Amino acid sequence: MNQFQTIPTVPIYGLNVSKLNMNDTVSYLESIVGTGKPHQIITANPIMIMTALEQPQYMHIMKNAELLVPDGAGLVWAASTCGQPVAERVTGFDLLHRLLDVGQKHSWKVYLLGSTPEVIQAAAARLQSLYPGIVIAGYRDGFFGPDQDAEVIAGIREAAPDLLFVARGADTQEPWIGRYKQELGVPIMMGVGGSFDIISGKTKRAPVAFQKLRMEWFYRLMKEPYRYKRMLVLPKFALKVLKDKESVVKAQ
């Protein structure tokens, strides 16, 4: 079904999360691009895990992704708490930048999808400036409905990118990639959430101190208090892991 058998993973509530560190993850994905086969990369976090446990359709999408990396600090904590630690946190934002850096030596083509027209245009220009060795093969904002999916897919296929980054929110981007990954045919497809907003300069990433303390979620909550309901899932996940400690990392 996927490439999980080639890398070490920890099964958190039946979802195989990669144990690889950032460097090994990048090397692994670099080799994947050469195969030309479509791969969905999910930057997993506790909110996604809890959603998957409540929604069978979302669980199906995550189980069928070719790689889950431990983006959320809570996921790193859960793996360690249950005796199967991952090497380190692998954030989607940093992975995006590392892949683009590696892509320079291969002249990889990149397609950016999501956010507003102004943000996506600014993000494309910024990334082309930061990584002149890559080719921004195309970009498009994320404001389109199901009736435009075929048009969007056709545009991406015509651009024939090596990397596709999608920023439409976790509730939309992962299901969209999962639904159409075979039609898209892009070697590496990854949801990147609010990354384009940061890259474009619209918003700022959490200060390094918050990153080191694994409290980027708290910084974001301070900046966007309306997200509190979503953030309430984090303590629920922690309590669930502690309650289910013996069975969290058993394959399901």
C-alpha positions, -999 to 999 in steps of 0.1 A, spaced: 0 0 0 28 24 9 64 28 18 61 25 56 78 -9 57 110 8 46 112 32 75 108 28 113 74 39 126 54 39 158 17 30 156 -1 56 175 -38 46 177 -32 25 146 -15 53 126 21 47 116 41 77 126 76 80 113 105 77 138 130 93 114 147 126 123 145 156 99 177 148 80 167 112 73 132 123 64 145 147 38 169 121 24 140 96 22 118 120 4 146 130 -19 148 94 -30 110 92 -34 109 121 -59 131 100 -82 105 73 -84 79 96 -98 52 78 -78 26 99 -60 31 102 -22 10 120 3 30 134 33 9 143 64 24 165 91 5 148 119 -5 164 152 -28 155 181 -58 173 167 -55 152 135 -52 120 155 -83 129 176 -102 138 144 -92 104 129 -105 86 160 -138 103 157 -142 103 119 -136 70 100 -132 88 67 -104 110 81 -88 79 97 -89 62 62 -71 92 47 -44 92 73 -39 54 71 -36 56 33 -10 84 33 24 73 24 42 90 53 31 106 86 57 128 102 54 139 139 48 176 135 29 182 168 48 183 200 20 163 216 27 134 192 64 134 201 54 133 238 29 105 233 54 83 215 80 89 243 54 84 270 44 50 255 80 38 253 85 41 215 101 76 211 105 92 177 139 108 169 126 143 170 98 166 160 96 171 122 76 202 115 59 208 82 72 244 80 108 233 83 104 203 61 90 225 34 121 247 35 145 217 37 129 201 7 131 233 -13 168 236 -4 176 201 -15 155 206 -46 178 233 -58 205 208 -69 179 189 -88 160 219 -103 128 205 -88 96 220 -100 72 232 -73 35 241 -73 19 261 -45 -19 258 -38 -39 276 -12 -44 308 9 -55 341 -7 -44 354 -41 -22 380 -25 -6 356 0 1 329 -25 17 353 -50 39 368 -23 49 334 -10 58 322 -45 80 352 -51 96 348 -17 104 312 -21 118 317 -56 141 344 -41 152 321 -12 158 291 -34 168 303 -69 176 267 -80 140 255 -78 114 263 -104 80 276 -93 60 258 -119 27 274 -108 6 286 -80 -31 292 -73 -52 304 -43 -72 280 -23 -106 296 -29 -123 270 -52 -151 245 -47 -156 209 -57 -169 220 -91 -135 235 -99 -114 205 -87 -110 191 -122 -98 224 -135 -73 228 -106 -60 192 -111 -56 198 -148 -35 229 -141 -12 210 -117 -8 181 -141 2 205 -168 28 221 -146 41 186 -138 57 196 -104 80 174 -83 66 190 -51 30 201 -44 24 221 -12 -13 227 -3 -25 252 23 -62 249 28 -65 240 65 -62 204 79 -99 198 75 -97 203 38 -61 199 25 -55 163 37 -88 150 24 -83 168 -9 -48 155 -15 -59 120 -4 -89 120 -28 -70 132 -58 -34 121 -53 -34 95 -81 -49 119 -105 -24 146 -95 5 123 -99 29 144 -80 58 126 -62 56 146 -30 23 162 -19 21 178 15 -4 200 34 13 230 49 -14 248 68 -5 284 75 30 282 61 23 305 32 11 332 55 44 331 74 65 329 42 47 358 26 51 379 57 14 381 65 20 365 99 50 356 121 61 322 133 64 317 170 97 330 185 125 304 189 119 303 227 84 290 221 96 265 195 122 251 218 97 247 246 73 230 221 47 257 228 41 271 194 5 262 199 3 285 229 19 314 210 -6 309 182 -35 308 207 -23 341 222 -23 356 187 -55 340 176 -77 334 207 -107 324 186 -89 291 181 -94 281 217 -121 255 210 -97 237 186 -69 239 211 -90 222 238 -84 190 219 -47 190 231 -54 183 268 -80 158 258 -54 140 237 -29 140 266 -54 126 290 -65 99 265 -29 89 260 -23 86 297 -55 66 302 -48 43 272 -10 41 278 -8 3 274 -27 2 241 -18 35 224 11 21 204 -5 -12 195 -13 -16 158 -50 -15 151 
